[in-house]
Every structure is written in C-alpha cells, then in structure tokens.
Amino acid sequence: MSKLTIALDVMGGDYGPPVTIPAAVLAVQQCPNLHLILCGDQTQIDAQLRKAKFTQTDQLEIIHCSQVVTMDEKPASTLRKKPDSSMRRALELVETGEADACVSAGNTGALLTNAYYVLKTLAGINRPALVSALPTFSDRKVFLLDLGANVNCDSEILFQYAVMGSVLAEQVEGMVNPRVALLNVGEEQIKGNDTVKNAAQLLSEAPGINFIGYVEGNDIFSDKADVVVADGFTGNIALKACEGFATLVLNEVKSASAESFFTRLMAKMALPLLKRIYSRVNPDQYNGASLLGLRGIVVKSHGNAQVDAFLYAIRVAMREVDQQVPNKIKHKLEIVLS
C-alpha cells in the first residue's frame, strides 16, 4: 500500500482524545506509510501526545477546531451552527482530496447528515448506508446493511444497498462472487412485504450480482450469505438484538462460573477455549461501520469504543482506501444499471 492520509475526528465519541489519540499513535507506529490528520482541540491533543510520550510527529498533523459535535445534538443543527467542528473539518479534508478517508466515533446522525452534505452520493445512489462486517459460524464474515442510516427504504434503495454490499465484500474481504440475500420473515418467495419482493425481483435480474434470495434473522451468522440487506430500521434492530444477546451470554457465563468452587474450577479449565471463542467474537475487531454510497470514504466507530476498537476502525478505513471502494462501487453500478 502506498502512502495514505486519513482524517480523524478525535473529539467524537464518549471519550474523545483519551481514546482516539492513543489509537492514532498505535496506528502510525504500526504503519510507516500512514499519515493522520488529527482534527480537534489542539490543547487536548497535545496533552494526550505528551502522555503517550510520542515525539515522532512527522506522521501526525494537527488541525485545531474550535467546535465539537456532542453525542446528543440534533443532526441538522450541526450543519448550521458548527461549521468548525472536528467532524465537519475531517469530512471537508476528504472532499478536497487532502485526506483519503475520514474516521469518527461521533454522533451517528450528525455524521450521516454532514457527510451527505459535504461529500454527496455517487451517481446512481439515492442514500448512503451503514454497513459492518460480523462473524459467522465459519471463518468468513457477513456484511450487514443498512444499520440505521435510513429507516424507510423503497425497493430501489434496497437494490442499491445490495450492489454496494457486494462490492465491499468482494474488494475488502476478497470474497469471490459474494452471496447476496435480503433479510425477510421467511425464505419462501411468497413471504415479505411488497418492498422486499420488488427488491428481490430487481436483484434477480441484475447482472454481476449473486442474489440467493431471502434469509431470516437466525441465519445472519450461519454463513448462508456474505451480504445481508435490510432497511435501516430492521437492520439496526437485528444488530442491537444480537449485541444484547451476546452480552447476556457473557454475563451468564461470568455469573455461573462464580457460583461455587466447582464452577470456578471448570471455568478455569475451559479458559483456553473461552479465550479462543472470545477472540472470534470480540466486538472490537468488528468495530467500524462504513458509510457506503458517498463520493469519499467515511468510517463510523462505536461511540463507546476503546483504544483497540478505534484502532480497528482506522484499519477498516485503510483497507477501503487501498481497494478504492467508492470507485469500484461506481463501476459496478454502471455495469448493473446499463
């Protein structure tokens, strides 16, 4: 990979610079060809760099921003009232070509609104979509979209999401002819509402898209599909339900292992297996939802991400830059819509 530049909204998220700056330091230490532009309050940035004892600043550039988008602000008001926010400046660097991508852990609604305003969508794309890679029963990943960018989607938008998800799976994960499915209440063709049925018809006729039909919620992680498409309302609920169940299972294991000497002993014996399982489902390594469909690369980190998770989001952006994902989505759309 040649030299690349990524703009970071270092003020975003629940923790801001105490998380984003150490992650930035780790990123440049691990990648000599990486240049990061840190957008945020210079005083706080400098303090965190001193704390990290980082002195090789040739890979880091600081742009002082006088405003911060908070996690509870209304998205539309940030456009009018905060033109010098760290989020807005990071996006503008992508728009001007000074940065290859932007990473933010900030207010999701504000990031979507500002990114749509600053970068605009690719020709043939009506609305951007949030997509993330998730684990499956096998070694493969599954890309789920939309995760909440647009709660109301017609069949044409679902079709566009499927095209973008297929390109992402192929280019970022190296999947050959990725399997694309629509999330539905059943696998039978008669199931679902008119929007899903019409989207299925469009996908079945699209050249270059390996559409395999419908999957249900319990099959998201079963490796039946490489890309699962839903409207933002359904996709977000599916994702949050899975995250909540994973937390429940983890808490139950912890609680059960502390009940008695015998359960503590059994838990200790099972520790190597539990660590191996956790390494596969550790949410940190799936942090970084891509905002697809824009004329630039934007990656959204979880707001509560810790250092390792934010570092993973930076790596997601690096891979998408390396594979030139927006250009390949544009090319795929030209083929499919021709």
C-alpha positions as CSV (number, residue, x, y, z in Angstrom):
1,M,0.0,0.0,0.0
2,S,1.4,3.5,-1.0
3,K,1.3,6.4,1.4
4,L,-2.2,7.2,2.6
5,T,-3.8,10.0,4.6
6,I,-6.7,9.6,7.0
7,A,-8.5,12.5,8.8
8,L,-9.6,11.6,12.3
9,D,-12.4,13.4,14.2
10,V,-10.5,13.0,17.5
11,M,-13.2,14.8,19.6
12,G,-16.0,12.4,18.7
13,G,-17.4,9.5,20.8
14,D,-18.0,9.1,24.5
15,Y,-14.3,9.5,25.4
16,G,-12.7,11.7,22.8
17,P,-8.9,12.3,22.8
18,P,-8.1,9.9,25.7
19,V,-9.1,7.1,23.3
20,T,-8.7,8.5,19.8
21,I,-5.1,9.9,20.3
22,P,-3.6,6.6,21.7
23,A,-5.3,4.8,18.9
24,A,-3.8,7.2,16.4
25,V,-0.3,6.8,17.9
26,L,-0.6,3.0,17.6
27,A,-1.8,3.2,14.0
28,V,1.2,5.3,12.8
29,Q,3.6,3.1,14.8
30,Q,2.3,0.0,13.1
31,C,2.0,1.6,9.6
32,P,5.0,3.7,8.4
33,N,3.2,4.7,5.3
34,L,0.2,6.2,7.2
35,H,-0.3,9.9,7.7
36,L,-3.0,11.0,10.1
37,I,-4.6,14.4,10.3
38,L,-6.0,15.0,13.8
39,C,-9.0,17.3,13.8
40,G,-9.9,18.7,17.2
41,D,-8.8,20.8,20.2
42,Q,-5.1,21.3,19.9
43,T,-4.6,21.7,23.7
44,Q,-6.2,18.3,24.4
45,I,-4.4,16.7,21.5
46,D,-1.0,17.9,22.7
47,A,-1.7,16.7,26.2
48,Q,-2.6,13.2,25.1
49,L,0.5,13.1,22.8
50,R,2.7,14.0,25.7
51,K,1.0,11.4,27.9
52,A,1.7,8.8,25.2
53,K,5.4,10.1,25.0
54,F,5.1,10.3,21.3
55,T,7.6,12.5,19.6
56,Q,7.8,11.3,16.0
57,T,5.2,13.8,14.8
58,D,6.1,13.6,11.1
59,Q,3.2,11.2,10.6
60,L,0.8,13.3,12.6
61,E,-0.7,16.6,11.6
62,I,-2.9,18.6,13.9
63,I,-5.8,20.9,12.7
64,H,-7.2,22.9,15.5
65,C,-11.0,23.0,15.5
66,S,-12.9,25.4,17.8
67,Q,-16.2,23.3,17.9
68,V,-17.2,19.8,18.9
69,V,-20.4,17.9,17.9
70,T,-21.8,16.4,21.0
71,M,-23.5,13.0,21.1
72,D,-27.0,14.3,21.8
73,E,-27.1,17.2,19.3
74,K,-29.7,17.3,16.6
75,P,-28.0,16.5,13.3
76,A,-29.5,19.3,11.2
77,S,-28.4,22.0,13.8
78,T,-24.8,20.9,13.5
79,L,-24.8,21.9,9.8
80,R,-25.8,25.4,10.6
81,K,-24.2,26.0,14.0
82,K,-20.9,24.1,13.9
83,P,-19.0,24.6,10.6
84,D,-15.7,24.4,12.5
85,S,-16.4,21.2,14.3
86,S,-13.8,18.4,14.3
87,M,-16.3,16.2,12.5
88,R,-17.0,18.7,9.7
89,R,-13.4,19.6,9.2
90,A,-12.4,15.9,8.9
91,L,-15.1,15.4,6.2
92,E,-14.0,18.5,4.3
93,L,-10.5,17.2,4.1
94,V,-11.8,14.1,2.3
95,E,-13.9,16.4,0.0
96,T,-10.9,18.5,-1.0
97,G,-8.7,15.4,-1.5
98,E,-6.3,16.3,1.3
99,A,-7.4,13.1,3.1
100,D,-8.2,9.7,1.6
101,A,-10.8,8.8,4.3
102,C,-12.4,10.0,7.5
103,V,-12.9,8.2,10.8
104,S,-15.3,9.4,13.5
105,A,-16.8,8.0,16.7
106,G,-19.1,10.9,17.0
107,N,-22.9,11.4,16.8
108,T,-24.1,9.0,14.1
109,G,-27.0,11.2,12.9
110,A,-24.7,14.2,12.7
111,L,-22.0,12.2,10.8
112,L,-24.6,11.0,8.3
113,T,-26.0,14.5,7.8
114,N,-22.7,16.2,7.5
115,A,-21.2,13.5,5.3
116,Y,-24.2,13.6,2.9
117,Y,-23.9,17.5,2.8
118,V,-20.1,17.7,2.3
119,L,-19.4,14.6,0.1
120,K,-22.7,14.0,-1.7
121,T,-23.6,10.5,-3.0
122,L,-22.3,8.6,-6.0
123,A,-24.3,8.8,-9.2
124,G,-27.0,6.1,-9.1
125,I,-27.1,6.1,-5.3
126,N,-30.1,7.8,-3.6
127,R,-29.0,7.4,0.0
128,P,-25.8,6.2,1.8
129,A,-25.9,3.1,4.0
130,L,-24.2,2.0,7.2
131,V,-22.6,-1.4,6.8
132,S,-20.4,-3.5,9.1
133,A,-18.7,-6.9,9.0
134,L,-19.9,-9.5,11.5
135,P,-18.7,-13.0,12.4
136,T,-20.3,-16.2,11.1
137,F,-20.2,-19.9,12.1
138,S,-17.3,-20.4,9.7
139,D,-14.1,-18.3,9.2
140,R,-16.0,-16.0,6.7
141,K,-17.6,-12.7,7.6
142,V,-21.0,-11.4,6.7
143,F,-21.7,-7.8,5.8
144,L,-25.0,-6.4,7.2
145,L,-26.6,-3.2,5.9
146,D,-28.3,-0.9,6.5
147,L,-27.6,-0.5,10.2
148,G,-29.7,2.6,10.7
149,A,-28.8,5.3,8.2
150,N,-32.2,5.2,6.6
151,V,-35.2,3.7,8.4
152,N,-37.5,3.9,5.4
153,C,-36.3,2.4,2.2
154,D,-38.0,1.5,-1.1
155,S,-37.1,-1.4,-3.3
156,E,-34.7,0.6,-5.4
157,I,-32.7,1.7,-2.4
158,L,-32.5,-1.9,-1.1
159,F,-31.3,-2.8,-4.6
160,Q,-28.6,-0.1,-4.4
161,Y,-27.5,-1.4,-0.9
162,A,-27.1,-4.9,-2.3
163,V,-24.8,-3.7,-5.1
164,M,-22.7,-1.7,-2.6
165,G,-22.5,-4.5,-0.1
166,S,-21.5,-6.9,-2.9
167,V,-18.6,-4.7,-3.9
168,L,-17.5,-4.2,-0.3
169,A,-17.4,-7.9,0.4
170,E,-15.5,-8.6,-2.8
171,Q,-12.9,-5.9,-2.5
172,V,-12.3,-5.7,1.2
173,E,-12.7,-9.3,2.2
174,G,-11.6,-10.8,-1.1
175,M,-14.9,-12.8,-1.5
176,V,-15.4,-14.3,-5.0
177,N,-18.9,-13.8,-6.3
178,P,-20.3,-12.9,-2.9
179,R,-23.7,-14.3,-2.0
180,V,-26.3,-11.5,-1.5
181,A,-29.5,-12.0,0.4
182,L,-32.4,-9.9,1.6
183,L,-33.4,-10.1,5.3
184,N,-37.0,-11.3,5.5
185,V,-39.6,-13.0,7.7
186,G,-39.2,-16.3,5.8
187,E,-37.2,-17.9,3.0
188,E,-40.2,-18.6,0.7
189,Q,-40.8,-16.3,-2.2
190,I,-44.3,-15.5,-1.1
191,K,-43.1,-14.1,2.2
192,G,-42.4,-10.5,2.9
193,N,-43.9,-7.1,2.0
194,D,-44.1,-5.6,-1.5
195,T,-40.9,-3.6,-0.9
196,V,-38.8,-6.7,-0.2
197,K,-40.5,-8.7,-3.0
198,N,-39.8,-5.9,-5.6
199,A,-36.2,-5.6,-4.4
200,A,-35.8,-9.4,-4.9
201,Q,-37.1,-9.1,-8.4
202,L,-34.6,-6.3,-9.2
203,L,-31.7,-8.3,-7.8
204,S,-32.7,-11.5,-9.6
205,E,-32.4,-9.6,-12.9
206,A,-29.2,-7.7,-12.1
207,P,-26.0,-8.8,-13.9
208,G,-23.0,-9.4,-11.8
209,I,-25.0,-9.8,-8.5
210,N,-25.1,-13.3,-7.0
211,F,-28.5,-13.0,-5.4
212,I,-29.5,-16.1,-3.5
213,G,-32.9,-15.0,-2.2
214,Y,-34.1,-14.4,1.4
215,V,-32.6,-15.2,4.8
216,E,-34.2,-15.0,8.2
217,G,-32.8,-13.3,11.3
218,N,-31.5,-16.5,12.7
219,D,-29.4,-17.1,9.6
220,I,-27.4,-13.8,9.6
221,F,-24.5,-15.6,11.2
222,S,-24.9,-19.0,9.6
223,D,-22.7,-18.4,6.6
224,K,-25.7,-18.7,4.2
225,A,-24.9,-15.3,2.8
226,D,-22.0,-12.9,2.5
227,V,-24.1,-9.8,2.3
228,V,-27.4,-9.4,4.1
229,V,-29.6,-6.4,3.1
230,A,-32.4,-4.7,5.1
231,D,-33.8,-1.3,5.6
232,G,-32.2,0.7,8.4
233,F,-35.0,0.1,10.9
234,T,-34.8,-3.6,10.6
235,G,-31.0,-3.8,10.3
236,N,-30.4,-1.7,13.3
237,I,-32.8,-3.8,15.5
238,A,-31.3,-7.0,14.3
239,L,-27.8,-5.8,15.1
240,K,-28.7,-4.4,18.5
241,A,-30.6,-7.6,19.4
242,C,-27.6,-9.7,18.6
243,E,-25.3,-7.5,20.6
244,G,-27.7,-7.7,23.5
245,F,-27.9,-11.5,23.4
246,A,-24.0,-11.7,23.2
247,T,-23.8,-9.5,26.4
248,L,-26.4,-11.7,28.1
249,V,-24.5,-14.9,27.3
250,L,-21.2,-13.4,28.5
251,N,-22.8,-12.2,31.8
252,E,-24.4,-15.6,32.4
253,V,-21.1,-17.4,31.9
254,K,-19.4,-15.0,34.4
255,S,-22.2,-15.4,36.9
256,A,-22.3,-19.2,36.6
257,S,-18.5,-19.5,36.9
258,A,-18.6,-17.7,40.2
259,E,-21.3,-19.8,41.9
260,S,-19.1,-22.4,43.6
261,F,-15.6,-23.8,43.8
262,F,-16.5,-26.5,41.3
263,T,-17.8,-24.0,38.7
264,R,-14.8,-21.8,39.2
265,L,-12.5,-24.8,38.6
266,M,-14.5,-25.7,35.5
267,A,-14.3,-22.2,34.2
268,K,-10.5,-22.2,34.8
269,M,-10.1,-25.4,32.8
270,A,-12.2,-24.0,30.0
271,L,-10.3,-20.7,29.9
272,P,-8.2,-21.5,26.8
273,L,-11.4,-22.5,24.9
274,L,-13.3,-19.4,26.1
275,K,-10.4,-17.2,25.1
276,R,-10.4,-18.7,21.6
277,I,-14.1,-18.2,21.2
278,Y,-13.8,-14.6,22.5
279,S,-11.1,-13.9,20.0
280,R,-13.6,-14.8,17.2
281,V,-16.5,-12.7,18.5
282,N,-14.6,-9.9,20.2
283,P,-16.7,-6.8,19.2
284,D,-13.5,-4.6,19.0
285,Q,-12.4,-6.4,15.8
286,Y,-15.8,-5.7,14.2
287,N,-15.8,-2.0,15.0
288,G,-16.0,0.4,12.2
289,A,-19.2,0.7,10.1
290,S,-18.6,2.0,6.6
291,L,-20.9,4.7,5.3
292,L,-21.2,3.5,1.7
293,G,-22.5,5.3,-1.3
294,L,-20.7,8.6,-0.8
295,R,-18.0,10.2,-3.0
296,G,-15.5,9.5,-0.3
297,I,-14.7,7.0,2.4
298,V,-16.2,7.6,5.8
299,V,-16.0,5.0,8.7
300,K,-18.1,5.3,11.8
301,S,-16.7,3.9,15.0
302,H,-18.8,2.9,18.0
303,G,-19.2,5.9,20.3
304,N,-18.1,3.8,23.3
305,A,-15.1,2.4,21.5
306,Q,-11.9,1.9,23.5
307,V,-8.4,2.3,22.0
308,D,-8.2,-1.1,20.3
309,A,-11.7,-0.7,18.8
310,F,-11.0,2.7,17.4
311,L,-7.7,1.4,16.0
312,Y,-9.6,-1.3,14.2
313,A,-11.9,1.4,12.7
314,I,-8.8,3.2,11.3
315,R,-7.7,-0.1,9.8
316,V,-11.1,-0.5,8.1
317,A,-10.6,2.9,6.5
318,M,-7.1,2.0,5.4
319,R,-8.4,-1.2,3.6
320,E,-11.1,0.7,1.9
321,V,-8.7,3.3,0.6
322,D,-6.3,0.6,-0.6
323,Q,-9.1,-1.1,-2.5
324,Q,-10.6,2.2,-3.8
325,V,-14.1,1.1,-2.7
326,P,-16.1,4.2,-3.9
327,N,-14.6,3.9,-7.4
328,K,-15.4,0.2,-7.6
329,I,-19.0,0.8,-6.4
330,K,-19.4,3.4,-9.1
331,H,-18.0,1.0,-11.8
332,K,-20.3,-1.8,-10.5
333,L,-23.3,0.4,-10.7
334,E,-22.5,1.4,-14.3
335,I,-22.5,-2.3,-15.2
336,V,-25.6,-3.2,-13.3
337,L,-27.7,-0.2,-14.4
338,S,-26.5,-0.3,-18.1
